Amino acid sequence: MKNVLIIGSTGQIGSELTMKLRSIYNGNIVAGYIPGAEPKGELKESGPSAIVDITNEQQIAETVSKYNIDTIYNLAALLSAVAEAKPQLAWKIGMGGLFNVLEVAREMGCAVFTPSSIGVFGNNTPKDKIRNPRTMYGVTKVSGELLSDYYHIRFGVDTRSVRFPGLISYVTPPGGGTTDYAVDIYYSAVKGEKFECPIAAGTFMDMMYMPDGLRAAIEIMEANPDKLIHRNSFNIASMSFDPEIIYNNIKKYMPDFHMEYKVDPLRQAIAESWPNSLDDTCAREEWGWKPEYDLDSMTQDMLAKLKIRFNK
């Protein structure tokens, strides 16, 4: 990668990925955004930005041409719970937008990263290990994997992706994902608030600390294509826990922290449709994936960083 366009640069992943890419590469690392979600602060000041609505193919093409883009990170999406409330918009962004990105990439010779998700799996996944989503979010992710593979096979577009588990970050506030409780709980702990957990005890989901997620998104695009048997998409895994486990881990360092359950039926239903954990053997074997954080090291870092952020 030399010149990179990040579509959705002000979102949960995009804001941190853009800064990470700028710290590594010397080329044009362009923060693509939509009006009303402009880059701010360091994200705005540290590099170029451009209005790039993923539903506007011409805007994408003009930005790619202007900055001589060779790699596109397509991060525009509605997260799981939001997508259930707005399924038509989720499809328009997830599939119509991806089609625009892939067409520009085909015509202008770009590589494309489009994140997939644990949401591609459904209720029968632990036994059958097949993609069988029960949410609009999951449907768009499965469709995106298939369309990306098609563009690679049919047109030779260098498409790659990973299936992210729930991502936990101290930088960007949660944006409506089912796994976001595992971000909110740290915020509540540091603020001295009692946490109301929307996910029931005993509900295990795969999670990952954002620094590992960012590294995976970069490493897969830098991987030697000759070693890639798969492309869209690789499972990546780091840790799996339920609310009680993360709560008790936080209490090791903040004994006065308290949690009670207030289960959200929609998010609980989505969580129950996902597998407890993912097998990331292919990512480890084909491009050397390996997480650096476990639950305890993540908890210590999250609490330390949030205490600084909130002056606690």
N, C-alpha and C positions, 0 to 999 in steps of 0.2 A: 504494500500500500504506500502511495505517495500523496495523492490528493483525494480526500475523503469527504463525502456528503453524508451528514447524519440527518435523516428525516425524522422529526419528532425529537429534536435535540433538547427540548425543555421538559421532557417527561421524566419519569422515575429512573429509567435506565439511561436515556439520552443525555441528560444533564451531566451525569458523572462520566459516561463513556466519551463524550466530546472532550472534556478536560483531560482525561487519561490519554486519548489519542494525541492531543496537542502536546502533552508532555513527552511523547515518544517520537513523533514524526515532525519534520520541518516543512512539509508541504502545506497546501491549503486544506485545512480541516474546517469545513463549512458547517455552521450550525443552521440547519433548515428549521423553520418555524412557521406557524400560521398566525395571522393577525389576532391580537388578544393574548398571545402566549409568547411574547417577545423575550429573547435572552436578556438577562439582567446581570449586573455586577461583573464578576470575573468571567463568566461565560460570554458576556457581551464584549468585554474589553480585550480578551485574550486572543481573538481571531475573527475571521470573517463570518458573516451570517447572511442569510437570504430568506425571503418569503418563499416557502415551498409547500404548497397544499398538495398532499398526495393524490387527491382526486383530480388534479390539474396536470395532465401529462406534459403540456407545453412548458409550464413552470419548471418541472423537473428537468426537462431537456435543456432549457436555457441555462439553468444553473450548472448542469454538468458540463455544458460547452464553455461557459464563462470561466470556470475554475479548473478546466481540464481534469475533471474527476475520473478516477480509475476504479474507485470502490464506493458503493452505496450501502449504508446501514439503514435499513428500512424498519424503523421502530414505531411507526404510527399504528396505534391500535386502541380499542376500548378494552379495559380490563374486565375480568369475568363477571363480577356482579353488575357493573355498569352495562355491559353488553346484553345481559339478560333483560334489563329494563329498556334497552334501545337496540333490538336485534337487527332492524333494517339498517341503521347507521353503522352498526358493527360490521355488517356484511359489506356495505359501501366502502368503508375504510379498509377493512381487512383484505377483501378480494378485489374490488374495483381498483383500489389504490395499488395493491401489489401488481396487478396486471399492467398498470401504467409504468411502474418502476421497471418491471421486466422488459417491457417493450423498449423503453429508453436504453436499458442495459444491452439489449440485443442490437439496437441500431448504433450504439456509441461505444460498445466494447467494454462495459463495466462489469466488475464482479459485484455480487449482491449478497448481503447477509440479511436474512429475515428471521427474527427469533420465533421459535415455536414454544410449546409449553407442555407441562404436565397435563394441561387441560385437554389434550388430544385423546386421552384415555378415558374409558368409561367404567361402569360397574363391574364388568366381567374381566377387566384387565389383569388382576392378580393371577387368575388361572390361565387365561388365553393369551395375554400379552399382545392384544391387538388394539388398534386405534378405533375407539367406539365412543365418541363424545356424546354427552347429553346436554350440552350447553351451546349457545350460539358462538361463544368465544372459542370453544373446542372445535366446533364445525369449521370456523374460519381458519383455525390453525392447521387442521388436517388438510383442508382444501389448499391452503398456502403451501404446505409441504409438497403436495402432489403437483401443483402448478409449477413450483420452482424446479422440481425434478423434470417435469416436461420440458421446460425451457432449457435445461442443461442437456437433456438427451436429444431434443429436436433441433435446437439452435446453437448448442455449445456454450450457452451463458454459464459463467462460473458462479453457480448458486450454492450457498452453504448455509447451514443453520444448526442451532442447538435447541434442545427442549429445556427451557429454564424451569426449575422448580420455583417455589416462592422465594423472592429476593428480599433480603433484609438490609436496610440502609439507614444511616443516621443523617444523611444529607437531604434527601428528597422526601417530603411527606407522603404517606400512602395515597393511592389513587383509585381505590375501589376494587381491589383484588380480594379474592377469598382468603388468601394467605396473609393479608395485611395485618391481621390481629397480632402476628409475630413481630411486627414493627411497632404497632400501637402500644403493646405491652411494655416495651422499653421506655417509650415516651412517658407513659403513666408512672412508671417506677421512678424515673428521674425527677418528674414534676411533683412527686409526693402524693399522687392521686390513686384512689382505688380503681382497679382495672375491671371493666365489665367485658367479659370474654364472649364473643358471638359464636364461638365454636365449642362444641361439647367435649368434655373430658373423654379421653380414649380415642380421639380422632387424630390419627397420625397423618402427616403430610410431609413431603420432601421440601426442604428449605436449603437456602444457600446464602452466605454473606456476600454482599455486593462486590467487594474486591475480587472474590473468586469468579463471580459472574462476568465482570468486566474482562478479566484475564482470559476467560474462556472465549468470549466474543472476539477478542483480538487474536488469540492463538489459532482458532479454527480458520481464520482468514489468512494467516501466515503459514498454515500447514502446507507441506508438499502435496500437490494434487495427485501425484503419482501413487501416493500411499492411501488415498481415500477410496475405500470400497463403497462407502455410503456418503451421502451429502445432506439430504433433507429428510430426516433430521437426526442428530446425535442426542441420545440421553446424556445428561451430565448430572452427577449427584454429589452430595456433600454430607448431609445429615437429615435424619427424620425424627420428629418428636411430636407429642401431643401437647395440649395446653398445660397439663399438670407438670410435665417435664421441664418446659421452658420456665414456668412460674417458679418451680423449686430451684432451678439453676440461678435465677435472678435473686431469690431470697438468700442464697449463700452470701451474696455481697450486699444485699439490702434487706436485712431481717424484718424490718417493719412494713414491708410492701405487702399489700393485700389484693386479692382477686376474687371476684364472684362471677357466676355464669349468668348470662342473659343471651341465650342462643337465638341467633337469627335463622329462621327456617330456610330462607333462600340460600344463604351462604353454607349452612350445614348440609343441605341437600347437594350442593355443588361439591363440597369437600368429601362427602361420602361416595361420590361417583369417581373419585380419583384414586389411584393406587397409593399404598402406604409408602412405597419407595421405588426407585428406578434402578435398573441395571445399566451402568455406564461402561461396560466392558469394551464396546466398540470404540468409544472416544479414547479410552486409555490405550488401546492397542494401535489405533490408526493415526493419532496425532499427539499422544502422550499426555492426555488430560489427567490432572491430579489436583484435588482441592487442597488448600493450605489451612483452612479454618475448620474447627469442630465447634460444637455448641458452646463449650466453656470458653474457648479463646475468643469466639465471637461476642459472647456476653460481656466479657471483661472489656473488650474494645468498644462495644456499643455504649456501655455505661460511662466509660471514661470520656468518649467523644461527646455524648449528649450532656454530660455534666458541664463540660466546657461551653457547649453551645447555649445552654440555659443558665449559665453562671451559677451553678449549684455547688 
